[in-house]
Each structure stands twice: as C-alpha cells, then as structure tokens.
Amino acid sequence: MRKFIITSPSFTGSAEIVFNTAGVLSVIDISQTNMTGYLVDQFKHVVPAQVDLLESAFKKSKATIVEADYEVNFEMFWEKYNKKINKKRCLPIWDKLSKPKKLAALMGIVKYDRFLAYKGNREKLDPENYLRNEAWENEWR
C-alpha cells in the first residue's frame, strides 16, 4: 500500500490518498480538510485510478504531494475483522508478523468475508486462528 498526503492553498488541512499493492486507488480521505461541494468533486475528478499517474494528475495544480509511510496497526485489523474475541491472545501474534504480512492479513479480510457470505453456512474463524494460521494465504473460493 502507498499513502500520499496532499495539501493545497485551495483548502485547509490535508487529504489522504491510498493505493493498494497493485497500484490501484483504494481510498480518498478528505475528512481532515475543509473541502465541500464543488471542490470535493474537482478533487475526486483529478485523483487518478493508478498510482503511476498521480504526479502528472496534479502537475498543473499548486498542490503538494508527499508519500507517507502506510502503517497497518492492530486496531485497523481488529475493526475490519469484526469478530471481537480473544484480543489479548491476538496481539502477540500480530506483533510477530512482518509489515508485509500485516498488510496481507488486513487486505485478506475482504476476500475471506466475501467467501463466507457466498458459502453462507460457515462460521468465521476466530481472529486468533486467522492470524496464527495465516488464513489470508488461503484461496477462498
């Protein structure tokens, strides 16, 4: 994942744009800005779908783009996984994961949840088992 912070004289605060590991736009967060209405529409129109087009998309504007470290923390995982059980046992497992594995674990939740919705009769793994068994590596079909 790559995260970019954008500031501009056109608005106060900073906007965040996140691209997934494939370089495809996944998040536009303008909640820390004063953008409204027309400016929001213009901003969303300028943000490209691919990370490699980001610099050229803002070339004619007075915006400043800075790439930031994208940190995946346990709380992000805990909220997205949304099965609140055995948190104390999950934390040490999470802490032992490398940064790429933490990101993969977080991103894998979407596929796993989609699989569970499709199957309908399967119970979601406890988060401890999801982490311990690196279940995001499974091919959920």
Beta strands, then each sheet from edge to edge (+ up, - down):
strand 1: 2-8
strand 2: 11-19
strand 3: 25-29
strand 4: 64-68
sheet 1: 3+ 2- 1+ 4-
end
